[in-house]
Amino acid sequence: MKLNQIRDNKGARKESMRVSRGVGSGKGRTGGRGFKGQKSRTGVSIKGFEGGQMPIFRRLPRRGFNNPLRLSFAEINLGTIQKAIDASILSADQEINGVSLMEAGLIKRMKDGIRLLATGELTSKVTIRVAGASKAAQAAIEKVGGQLILEPKKETVLVKGQKTSKKEPKTAPKKTKKA
C-alpha cells in the first residue's frame, strides 16, 4: 500500500444535500422549508420566542452559583502510587511530590495542587508532599510508617479585567478652573 492509495471506506463520507437546486435534487422548490411564514424566510431568530407569552427561561428562577475562585485539584490514588513504585517508575526512598508525579506520567497537570485519595493499597514506606489528602489516605500512609507533608494550597489569582469582590473607591473627577 502506498500513501496515494489511502482513502476512506465506501460510505464513510456522505456528500451534503444541495438544497433548492431544482426539483430533481429531492430538495427543490421550497428547499425543505415548507410554505410561507417566518421560518421559510432568511434571518429567522425565534429561539425561545413563545408568541409573545413570557418565555420559559424568563419565567423560571435562576439557580446556583459558580465560584470563580474555586480550587481544582489533580487527584491520585494510593494504589496508583504503589503500582508506580513496584514498576520502578517512582522511587520509595525519595520524596514524592507533584513534579515527580508529572515526570512519572501519573498526572497530566498539577492544577491548584494534588489531592491524595485512599483507593488501593500502599505497602511501601514513602514520603509524600501534596496539597490535600483524605483521612483514610493519611491513616494508610501512617500505618506503613510513611510520612505525609501537607503544603498550603495555592492562592487563586484573578485574571486581569475580572471583577473582584472588593469594591474599589471611586475617585471624583477633577474640576477644571475656568479663566
MDTraj code that builds the backbone (N, CA, C; nanometers):
import mdtraj as md
import numpy as np

residues = "MET LYS LEU ASN GLN ILE ARG ASP ASN LYS GLY ALA ARG LYS GLU SER MET ARG VAL SER ARG GLY VAL GLY SER GLY LYS GLY ARG THR GLY GLY ARG GLY PHE LYS GLY GLN LYS SER ARG THR GLY VAL SER ILE LYS GLY PHE GLU GLY GLY GLN MET PRO ILE PHE ARG ARG LEU PRO ARG ARG GLY PHE ASN ASN PRO LEU ARG LEU SER PHE ALA GLU ILE ASN LEU GLY THR ILE GLN LYS ALA ILE ASP ALA SER ILE LEU SER ALA ASP GLN GLU ILE ASN GLY VAL SER LEU MET GLU ALA GLY LEU ILE LYS ARG MET LYS ASP GLY ILE ARG LEU LEU ALA THR GLY GLU LEU THR SER LYS VAL THR ILE ARG VAL ALA GLY ALA SER LYS ALA ALA GLN ALA ALA ILE GLU LYS VAL GLY GLY GLN LEU ILE LEU GLU PRO LYS LYS GLU THR VAL LEU VAL LYS GLY GLN LYS THR SER LYS LYS GLU PRO LYS THR ALA PRO LYS LYS THR LYS LYS ALA".split()
xyz = np.array([
    [0.0851, -0.1198, 0.0000],
    [0.0000, 0.0000, 0.0000],
    [0.0880, 0.1238, 0.0000],
    [0.0465, 0.2219, -0.0779],
    [0.1203, 0.3468, -0.0873],
    [0.0348, 0.4607, -0.0353],
    [0.0989, 0.5723, -0.0012],
    [0.0264, 0.6866, 0.0551],
    [-0.0815, 0.7388, -0.0386],
    [-0.0566, 0.7305, -0.1706],
    [-0.1569, 0.7822, -0.2634],
    [-0.2734, 0.6863, -0.2823],
    [-0.2671, 0.5668, -0.2212],
    [-0.3767, 0.4706, -0.2316],
    [-0.4677, 0.4718, -0.1088],
    [-0.4319, 0.5525, -0.0073],
    [-0.5127, 0.5567, 0.1154],
    [-0.6367, 0.6412, 0.0917],
    [-0.7515, 0.5860, 0.1219],
    [-0.8768, 0.6619, 0.1123],
    [-0.9796, 0.6042, 0.2090],
    [-1.0843, 0.6801, 0.2344],
    [-1.1901, 0.6365, 0.3261],
    [-1.2641, 0.5156, 0.2706],
    [-1.3277, 0.4403, 0.3590],
    [-1.4137, 0.3298, 0.3166],
    [-1.5352, 0.3855, 0.2432],
    [-1.5978, 0.3021, 0.1615],
    [-1.7166, 0.3459, 0.0895],
    [-1.8270, 0.3782, 0.1902],
    [-1.8878, 0.4959, 0.1758],
    [-1.9959, 0.5366, 0.2653],
    [-1.9486, 0.6067, 0.3905],
    [-1.8180, 0.6209, 0.4092],
    [-1.7660, 0.6876, 0.5285],
    [-1.7912, 0.8375, 0.5216],
    [-1.7863, 0.8940, 0.4026],
    [-1.8128, 1.0358, 0.3847],
    [-1.9366, 1.0521, 0.2994],
    [-2.0358, 1.1213, 0.3547],
    [-2.1610, 1.1424, 0.2825],
    [-2.1616, 1.2849, 0.2308],
    [-2.1934, 1.3019, 0.1030],
    [-2.1987, 1.4360, 0.0460],
    [-2.3195, 1.5092, 0.1008],
    [-2.3043, 1.6391, 0.1272],
    [-2.4146, 1.7161, 0.1837],
    [-2.5212, 1.7409, 0.0779],
    [-2.6470, 1.7497, 0.1236],
    [-2.7608, 1.7727, 0.0349],
    [-2.7539, 1.9136, -0.0210],
    [-2.7671, 1.9271, -0.1523],
    [-2.7684, 2.0578, -0.2168],
    [-2.9127, 2.1050, -0.2211],
    [-2.9473, 2.1936, -0.1294],
    [-3.0850, 2.2385, -0.1114],
    [-3.1208, 2.3456, -0.2139],
    [-3.2452, 2.3420, -0.2603],
    [-3.3015, 2.4402, -0.3549],
    [-3.2230, 2.4468, -0.4852],
    [-3.1908, 2.3308, -0.5423],
    [-3.1199, 2.3261, -0.6693],
    [-3.2015, 2.2467, -0.7723],
    [-3.3308, 2.2746, -0.7776],
    [-3.4167, 2.2104, -0.8771],
    [-3.4943, 2.0940, -0.8203],
    [-3.6080, 2.0627, -0.8853],
    [-3.6992, 1.9591, -0.8379],
    [-3.6309, 1.8227, -0.8372],
    [-3.5447, 1.7975, -0.9328],
    [-3.4784, 1.6672, -0.9432],
    [-3.3809, 1.6383, -0.8304],
    [-3.3407, 1.7385, -0.7552],
    [-3.2426, 1.7163, -0.6489],
    [-3.3025, 1.6490, -0.5267],
    [-3.4353, 1.6508, -0.5143],
    [-3.5005, 1.5916, -0.3976],
    [-3.5292, 1.6940, -0.2896],
    [-3.4676, 1.8107, -0.2972],
    [-3.4949, 1.9198, -0.2031],
    [-3.5080, 2.0486, -0.2844],
    [-3.5885, 2.0442, -0.3878],
    [-3.6052, 2.1602, -0.4741],
    [-3.7240, 2.2446, -0.4328],
    [-3.7618, 2.3358, -0.5139],
    [-3.8764, 2.4256, -0.4937],
    [-3.8690, 2.5001, -0.3610],
    [-3.9289, 2.4503, -0.2543],
    [-3.9285, 2.5244, -0.1276],
    [-3.8035, 2.4941, -0.0442],
    [-3.7228, 2.4017, -0.0854],
    [-3.5964, 2.3730, -0.0170],
    [-3.6131, 2.3125, 0.1207],
    [-3.7206, 2.2370, 0.1432],
    [-3.7412, 2.1708, 0.2714],
    [-3.7912, 2.2620, 0.3809],
    [-3.8288, 2.3861, 0.3454],
    [-3.8745, 2.4812, 0.4467],
    [-4.0263, 2.4905, 0.4558],
    [-4.0982, 2.4163, 0.3751],
    [-4.2443, 2.4257, 0.3773],
    [-4.2908, 2.5480, 0.3019],
    [-4.4128, 2.5946, 0.3316],
    [-4.4709, 2.7062, 0.2577],
    [-4.4833, 2.8300, 0.3447],
    [-4.4456, 2.9422, 0.2922],
    [-4.4624, 3.0741, 0.3529],
    [-4.4210, 3.0792, 0.5005],
    [-4.4503, 3.1877, 0.5635],
    [-4.4256, 3.2022, 0.7069],
    [-4.2841, 3.2436, 0.7403],
    [-4.2663, 3.2832, 0.8677],
    [-4.1386, 3.3369, 0.9135],
    [-4.0243, 3.2370, 0.8962],
    [-4.0508, 3.1086, 0.9242],
    [-3.9433, 3.0100, 0.9206],
    [-3.9017, 2.9723, 0.7796],
    [-3.9780, 3.0108, 0.6798],
    [-3.9397, 2.9807, 0.5420],
    [-3.8458, 3.0867, 0.4876],
    [-3.8329, 3.1965, 0.5599],
    [-3.7513, 3.3074, 0.5118],
    [-3.6172, 3.3139, 0.5856],
    [-3.5248, 3.3928, 0.5305],
    [-3.3943, 3.4035, 0.5953],
    [-3.4012, 3.5002, 0.7133],
    [-3.2996, 3.4946, 0.7996],
    [-3.2910, 3.5885, 0.9109],
    [-3.3855, 3.5569, 1.0246],
    [-3.4239, 3.4302, 1.0411],
    [-3.5186, 3.3921, 1.1461],
    [-3.4451, 3.3822, 1.2794],
    [-3.4995, 3.4448, 1.3835],
    [-3.4429, 3.4270, 1.5168],
    [-3.5576, 3.4155, 1.6152],
    [-3.6140, 3.2954, 1.6237],
    [-3.7276, 3.2764, 1.7142],
    [-3.6955, 3.1729, 1.8217],
    [-3.5680, 3.1505, 1.8482],
    [-3.5319, 3.0562, 1.9547],
    [-3.5810, 3.1130, 2.0870],
    [-3.6664, 3.0422, 2.1555],
    [-3.7170, 3.0883, 2.2840],
    [-3.8363, 3.1809, 2.2726],
    [-3.8780, 3.2134, 2.1505],
    [-3.9944, 3.3014, 2.1333],
    [-4.1201, 3.2181, 2.1423],
    [-4.2131, 3.2584, 2.2282],
    [-4.3341, 3.1806, 2.2509],
    [-4.4580, 3.2601, 2.2134],
    [-4.4527, 3.3321, 2.1022],
    [-4.5701, 3.4037, 2.0536],
    [-4.6088, 3.5209, 2.1410],
    [-4.5156, 3.5850, 2.2064],
    [-4.5459, 3.6986, 2.2914],
    [-4.5642, 3.6616, 2.4369],
    [-4.5921, 3.5331, 2.4647],
    [-4.6013, 3.4858, 2.6037],
    [-4.4618, 3.4943, 2.6654],
    [-4.4536, 3.5150, 2.7951],
    [-4.3245, 3.5242, 2.8631],
    [-4.2499, 3.3915, 2.8456],
    [-4.1310, 3.3921, 2.7867],
    [-4.0595, 3.2670, 2.7592],
    [-4.0250, 3.1906, 2.8867],
    [-4.0125, 3.0592, 2.8725],
    [-3.9902, 2.9744, 2.9898],
    [-3.8592, 3.0088, 3.0601],
    [-3.7568, 3.0480, 2.9859],
    [-3.6292, 3.0787, 3.0506],
    [-3.6379, 3.2069, 3.1320],
    [-3.7400, 3.2896, 3.1091],
    [-3.7595, 3.4087, 3.1921],
    [-3.8620, 3.3839, 3.3023],
    [-3.9486, 3.2839, 3.2843],
    [-4.0468, 3.2520, 3.3885],
    [-3.9825, 3.1779, 3.5046],
    [-3.8809, 3.0946, 3.4764],
    [-3.8192, 3.0131, 3.5803],
    [-3.7112, 3.0925, 3.6533],
    [-3.6967, 3.0723, 3.7846],
    [-3.5942, 3.1457, 3.8588],
    [-3.4551, 3.0933, 3.8275],
    [-3.3558, 3.1799, 3.8458],
    [-3.2168, 3.1400, 3.8262],
    [-3.1685, 3.0706, 3.9524],
    [-3.0941, 2.9640, 3.9356],
    [-3.0461, 2.8877, 4.0496],
    [-2.8963, 2.8657, 4.0388],
    [-2.8315, 2.8513, 4.1531],
    [-2.6925, 2.8096, 4.1556],
    [-2.5938, 2.9242, 4.1507],
    [-2.4689, 2.8862, 4.1667],
    [-2.3600, 2.9831, 4.1715],
    [-2.2319, 2.9113, 4.1315],
    [-2.1559, 2.9690, 4.0405],
    [-2.0259, 2.9141, 4.0036],
    [-1.9172, 3.0033, 4.0615],
    [-1.8459, 2.9509, 4.1581],
    [-1.7428, 3.0278, 4.2268],
    [-1.6206, 3.0418, 4.1366],
    [-1.5845, 3.1636, 4.0970],
    [-1.4668, 3.1791, 4.0104],
    [-1.3351, 3.1532, 4.0833],
    [-1.3389, 3.1506, 4.2159],
    [-1.2171, 3.1296, 4.2946],
    [-1.2028, 2.9860, 4.3444],
    [-1.2894, 2.8957, 4.2947],
    [-1.2853, 2.7568, 4.3400],
    [-1.1536, 2.6917, 4.2977],
    [-1.0947, 2.6147, 4.3881],
    [-0.9708, 2.5441, 4.3570],
    [-1.0040, 2.4088, 4.2963],
    [-0.9234, 2.3667, 4.2003],
    [-0.9437, 2.2357, 4.1406],
    [-0.8130, 2.1576, 4.1533],
    [-0.8228, 2.0357, 4.2045],
    [-0.7048, 1.9561, 4.2360],
    [-0.6897, 1.8394, 4.1402],
    [-0.5645, 1.8014, 4.1165],
    [-0.5352, 1.6781, 4.0442],
    [-0.5418, 1.5670, 4.1480],
    [-0.6227, 1.4647, 4.1224],
    [-0.6419, 1.3584, 4.2207],
    [-0.5583, 1.2371, 4.1836],
    [-0.5048, 1.1719, 4.2853],
    [-0.4269, 1.0491, 4.2631],
    [-0.4532, 0.9535, 4.3789],
    [-0.4579, 0.8251, 4.3475],
    [-0.4865, 0.7230, 4.4471],
    [-0.3580, 0.6590, 4.4995],
    [-0.3653, 0.6061, 4.6216],
    [-0.2500, 0.5385, 4.6814],
    [-0.2111, 0.4148, 4.6003],
    [-0.3102, 0.3439, 4.5480],
    [-0.2837, 0.2244, 4.4676],
    [-0.2037, 0.2569, 4.3422],
    [-0.2315, 0.3710, 4.2811],
    [-0.1584, 0.4135, 4.1607],
    [-0.0124, 0.4412, 4.1948],
    [0.0100, 0.5061, 4.3086],
    [0.1472, 0.5354, 4.3528],
    [0.2217, 0.4052, 4.3809],
    [0.1547, 0.3079, 4.4454],
    [0.2188, 0.1797, 4.4771],
    [0.2545, 0.1036, 4.3491],
    [0.1668, 0.1057, 4.2498],
    [0.1953, 0.0386, 4.1218],
    [0.3177, 0.1002, 4.0550],
    [0.3283, 0.2349, 4.0625],
    [0.4431, 0.3041, 4.0030],
    [0.5723, 0.2699, 4.0767],
    [0.5637, 0.2528, 4.2075],
    [0.6818, 0.2145, 4.2862],
    [0.7234, 0.0713, 4.2511],
    [0.6240, -0.0191, 4.2386],
    [0.6529, -0.1589, 4.2035],
    [0.7145, -0.1693, 4.0639],
    [0.6705, -0.0815, 3.9718],
    [0.7234, -0.0823, 3.8349],
    [0.8512, -0.0008, 3.8241],
    [0.9026, 0.0470, 3.9371],
    [1.0229, 0.1315, 3.9485],
    [1.0158, 0.2576, 3.8616],
    [0.8948, 0.3124, 3.8477],
    [0.8759, 0.4427, 3.7832],
    [0.9019, 0.5522, 3.8863],
    [0.8579, 0.5260, 4.0106],
    [0.8846, 0.6153, 4.1234],
    [0.9759, 0.5447, 4.2223],
    [1.0527, 0.6223, 4.2960],
    [1.1410, 0.5659, 4.3975],
    [1.0789, 0.5892, 4.5354],
    [1.0729, 0.4826, 4.6176],
    [1.0117, 0.4920, 4.7502],
    [1.0997, 0.5689, 4.8477],
    [1.2323, 0.5719, 4.8248],
    [1.3206, 0.6396, 4.9192],
    [1.3339, 0.7886, 4.8908],
    [1.2812, 0.8384, 4.7792],
    [1.2808, 0.9815, 4.7516],
    [1.1418, 1.0381, 4.7788],
    [1.1366, 1.1689, 4.8051],
    [1.0084, 1.2348, 4.8313],
    [0.9239, 1.2371, 4.7037],
    [0.7964, 1.1988, 4.7186],
    [0.7033, 1.2003, 4.6051],
    [0.6247, 1.3298, 4.6128],
    [0.6355, 1.4123, 4.5077],
    [0.5619, 1.5388, 4.5028],
    [0.5009, 1.5566, 4.3636],
    [0.4437, 1.6728, 4.3371],
    [0.3775, 1.6984, 4.2103],
    [0.4684, 1.6857, 4.0900],
    [0.5906, 1.7344, 4.1037],
    [0.6855, 1.7293, 3.9916],
    [0.7213, 1.5850, 3.9584],
    [0.7487, 1.5048, 4.0621],
    [0.7858, 1.3649, 4.0373],
    [0.6685, 1.2859, 3.9801],
    [0.5456, 1.3180, 4.0221],
    [0.4268, 1.2501, 3.9685],
    [0.4046, 1.2860, 3.8212],
    [0.4312, 1.4127, 3.7855],
    [0.4171, 1.4541, 3.6457],
    [0.5245, 1.3885, 3.5590],
    [0.6476, 1.3827, 3.6074],
    [0.7557, 1.3196, 3.5318],
    [0.7306, 1.1709, 3.5116],
    [0.6652, 1.1076, 3.6110],
    [0.6333, 0.9648, 3.6004],
    [0.5132, 0.9408, 3.5100],
    [0.4401, 1.0493, 3.4759],
    [0.3238, 1.0368, 3.3880],
    [0.1978, 0.9926, 3.4604],
    [0.1955, 1.0063, 3.5930],
    [0.0782, 0.9653, 3.6701],
    [-0.0299, 1.0730, 3.6722],
    [0.0105, 1.1993, 3.6566],
    [-0.0859, 1.3083, 3.6442],
    [-0.0456, 1.3937, 3.5246],
    [-0.1450, 1.4583, 3.4621],
    [-0.1166, 1.5417, 3.3452],
    [-0.0743, 1.6813, 3.3864],
    [-0.1506, 1.7427, 3.4805],
    [-0.1192, 1.8778, 3.5285],
    [-0.1371, 1.8817, 3.6787],
    [-0.0723, 1.9795, 3.7410],
    [-0.0829, 1.9913, 3.8859],
    [-0.2051, 2.0721, 3.9271],
    [-0.2637, 2.1510, 3.8357],
    [-0.3785, 2.2369, 3.8649],
    [-0.3463, 2.3246, 3.9862],
    [-0.4339, 2.3242, 4.0892],
    [-0.4105, 2.4063, 4.2080],
    [-0.3439, 2.3260, 4.3194],
    [-0.2980, 2.2086, 4.2896],
    [-0.2354, 2.1215, 4.3879],
    [-0.2777, 1.9781, 4.3628],
    [-0.2298, 1.8886, 4.4478],
    [-0.2607, 1.7463, 4.4320],
    [-0.3336, 1.6976, 4.5548],
    [-0.4390, 1.6202, 4.5337],
    [-0.5164, 1.5629, 4.6435],
    [-0.4987, 1.4120, 4.6395],
    [-0.4618, 1.3557, 4.7540],
    [-0.4345, 1.2129, 4.7654],
    [-0.5585, 1.1411, 4.8164],
    [-0.5986, 1.0350, 4.7454],
    [-0.7160, 0.9565, 4.7835],
    [-0.6721, 0.8155, 4.8225],
    [-0.7571, 0.7464, 4.8999],
    [-0.7154, 0.6209, 4.9624],
    [-0.7504, 0.4953, 4.8836],
    [-0.7939, 0.5061, 4.7598],
    [-0.8275, 0.3872, 4.6821],
    [-0.7004, 0.3082, 4.6529],
    [-0.7061, 0.1794, 4.6752],
    [-0.5875, 0.0953, 4.6558],
    [-0.5130, 0.0767, 4.7865],
    [-0.4042, 0.0006, 4.7792],
    [-0.3293, -0.0317, 4.8999],
    [-0.1848, 0.0148, 4.8865],
    [-0.1310, 0.0709, 4.9933],
    [0.0078, 0.1170, 4.9949],
    [0.0874, 0.0251, 5.0864],
    [0.1977, -0.0297, 5.0349],
    [0.2807, -0.1200, 5.1157],
    [0.4205, -0.0640, 5.1384],
    [0.4612, 0.0347, 5.0587],
    [0.5951, 0.0927, 5.0716],
    [0.5949, 0.2095, 5.1693],
    [0.7055, 0.2259, 5.2395],
    [0.7222, 0.3397, 5.3299],
    [0.7694, 0.4581, 5.2455],
    [0.6823, 0.5593, 5.2316],
    [0.7119, 0.6715, 5.1418],
    [0.6884, 0.8049, 5.2114],
    [0.7509, 0.9088, 5.1564],
    [0.7257, 1.0458, 5.1993],
    [0.6553, 1.1154, 5.0832],
    [0.5356, 1.1657, 5.1098],
    [0.4546, 1.2273, 5.0038],
    [0.4245, 1.3715, 5.0423],
    [0.4458, 1.4640, 4.9473],
    [0.4160, 1.6060, 4.9695],
    [0.3037, 1.6451, 4.8733],
    [0.1839, 1.6734, 4.9297],
    [0.0668, 1.7099, 4.8490],
    [-0.0081, 1.8256, 4.9146],
    [-0.1075, 1.8806, 4.8432],
    [-0.1861, 1.9916, 4.8968],
    [-0.2975, 1.9432, 4.9886],
    [-0.3458, 1.8211, 4.9669],
    [-0.4533, 1.7693, 5.0499],
    [-0.4592, 1.6183, 5.0417],
    [-0.5202, 1.5567, 5.1431],
    [-0.5344, 1.4115, 5.1445],
    [-0.6569, 1.3750, 5.2263],
    [-0.7222, 1.2660, 5.1886],
    [-0.8367, 1.2194, 5.2657],
    [-0.7860, 1.1579, 5.3965],
    [-0.8757, 1.1472, 5.4961],
    [-0.8361, 1.0922, 5.6267],
    [-0.7907, 0.9475, 5.6130],
    [-0.8586, 0.8721, 5.5255],
    [-0.8223, 0.7317, 5.5045],
    [-0.6831, 0.7210, 5.4417],
    [-0.6489, 0.8131, 5.3513],
    [-0.5162, 0.8122, 5.2888],
    [-0.4090, 0.8458, 5.3915],
    [-0.4374, 0.9429, 5.4792],
    [-0.3422, 0.9780, 5.5854],
    [-0.3175, 0.8581, 5.6761],
    [-0.4259, 0.7893, 5.7126],
    [-0.4139, 0.6736, 5.8015],
    [-0.3350, 0.5609, 5.7351],
    [-0.3554, 0.5403, 5.6042],
    [-0.2854, 0.4332, 5.5320],
    [-0.1360, 0.4607, 5.5241],
    [-0.0973, 0.5876, 5.5052],
    [0.0456, 0.6235, 5.4981],
    [0.1117, 0.6062, 5.6346],
    [0.0427, 0.6508, 5.7412],
    [0.0972, 0.6371, 5.8770],
    [0.1062, 0.4901, 5.9174],
    [0.0147, 0.4080, 5.8678],
    [0.0112, 0.2656, 5.9025],
    [0.1371, 0.1933, 5.8540],
    [0.1864, 0.2289, 5.7334],
    [0.3073, 0.1636, 5.6794],
    [0.4353, 0.2344, 5.7237],
    [0.4208, 0.3414, 5.8053],
    [0.5379, 0.4129, 5.8567],
    [0.5873, 0.5234, 5.7662],
    [0.5053, 0.5652, 5.6739],
    [0.5427, 0.6729, 5.5829],
    [0.5131, 0.8097, 5.6417],
    [0.5411, 0.9129, 5.5646],
    [0.5202, 1.0497, 5.6119],
    [0.4412, 1.1277, 5.5070],
    [0.3423, 1.2042, 5.5531],
    [0.2607, 1.2862, 5.4643],
    [0.2839, 1.4326, 5.5005],
    [0.3296, 1.5113, 5.4032],
    [0.3533, 1.6539, 5.4242],
    [0.2476, 1.7299, 5.3450],
    [0.1652, 1.8058, 5.4172],
    [0.0619, 1.8856, 5.3508],
    [0.1146, 2.0266, 5.3318],
    [0.1248, 2.0697, 5.2071],
    [0.1700, 2.2064, 5.1789],
    [0.0465, 2.2931, 5.1565],
    [0.0571, 2.4215, 5.1845],
    [-0.0603, 2.5081, 5.1703],
    [-0.1081, 2.5148, 5.0257],
    [-0.2394, 2.5328, 5.0125],
    [-0.2998, 2.5418, 4.8800],
    [-0.2576, 2.6720, 4.8135],
    [-0.2471, 2.6687, 4.6796],
    [-0.2110, 2.7877, 4.6044],
    [-0.3247, 2.8885, 4.6122],
    [-0.2906, 3.0158, 4.6170],
    [-0.3935, 3.1189, 4.6135],
    [-0.4295, 3.1460, 4.4689],
    [-0.5578, 3.1556, 4.4433],
    [-0.6041, 3.1805, 4.3081],
    [-0.5899, 3.3279, 4.2751],
    [-0.5294, 3.3565, 4.1621],
    [-0.5111, 3.4941, 4.1172],
    [-0.6147, 3.5228, 4.0096],
    [-0.6820, 3.6347, 4.0228],
    [-0.7835, 3.6698, 3.9239],
    [-0.7185, 3.7118, 3.7936],
    [-0.7867, 3.6806, 3.6856],
    [-0.7404, 3.7202, 3.5532],
    [-0.7591, 3.8707, 3.5390],
    [-0.6683, 3.9357, 3.4675],
    [-0.6761, 4.0800, 3.4501],
    [-0.8087, 4.1167, 3.3856],
    [-0.8765, 4.2137, 3.4423],
    [-1.0046, 4.2589, 3.3894],
    [-1.1233, 4.1908, 3.4563],
    [-1.0990, 4.0837, 3.5327],
    [-1.2070, 4.0143, 3.6004],
    [-1.2442, 4.0921, 3.7265],
    [-1.3736, 4.1032, 3.7545],
    [-1.4184, 4.1787, 3.8708],
    [-1.3863, 4.1036, 3.9989],
    [-1.3379, 4.1740, 4.0988],
    [-1.3117, 4.1148, 4.2288],
    [-1.4290, 4.1460, 4.3209],
    [-1.4306, 4.0796, 4.4358],
    [-1.5409, 4.1022, 4.5288],
    [-1.5253, 4.2343, 4.6036],
    [-1.4022, 4.2827, 4.6145],
    [-1.3799, 4.4085, 4.6844],
    [-1.4117, 4.5253, 4.5919],
    [-1.4877, 4.6203, 4.6425],
    [-1.5207, 4.7374, 4.5620],
    [-1.4156, 4.8447, 4.5847],
    [-1.3637, 4.8954, 4.4758],
    [-1.2626, 4.9998, 4.4856],
    [-1.3314, 5.1352, 4.4941],
    [-1.2797, 5.2251, 4.5787],
    [-1.3438, 5.3560, 4.5913],
    [-1.3294, 5.4354, 4.4613],
    [-1.4395, 5.4986, 4.4242],
    [-1.4369, 5.5795, 4.3024],
    [-1.3812, 5.7167, 4.3357],
    [-1.2960, 5.7651, 4.2497],
    [-1.2414, 5.8980, 4.2697],
    [-1.3248, 5.9989, 4.1920],
    [-1.3497, 6.1127, 4.2549],
    [-1.4307, 6.2159, 4.1897],
    [-1.3515, 6.2757, 4.0736],
    [-1.4190, 6.3099, 3.9644],
    [-1.3462, 6.3708, 3.8521],
    [-1.2927, 6.5083, 3.8920],
    [-1.1737, 6.5369, 3.8409],
    [-1.1104, 6.6643, 3.8730],
    [-1.1830, 6.7797, 3.8035],
    [-1.2044, 6.8854, 3.8823],
    [-1.2710, 7.0024, 3.8251],
    [-1.1648, 7.0940, 3.7635],
    [-1.1959, 7.1406, 3.6448],
    [-1.1009, 7.2314, 3.5807],
    [-1.1425, 7.3763, 3.6065],
    [-1.0447, 7.4606, 3.6293],
    [-1.0742, 7.6011, 3.6581],
    [-1.1013, 7.6765, 3.5276],
    [-1.2072, 7.7546, 3.5311],
    [-1.2402, 7.8351, 3.4133],
    [-1.1801, 7.9738, 3.4307],
    [-1.1152, 8.0220, 3.3282],
    [-1.0486, 8.1514, 3.3371],
    [-1.1395, 8.2673, 3.2986],
])
top = md.Topology()
chain = top.add_chain()
for i, resn in enumerate(residues, 1):
    res = top.add_residue(resn, chain, resSeq=i)
    for name in ("N", "CA", "C"):
        top.add_atom(name, md.element.get_by_symbol(name[0]), res)
traj = md.Trajectory(xyz[None], top)
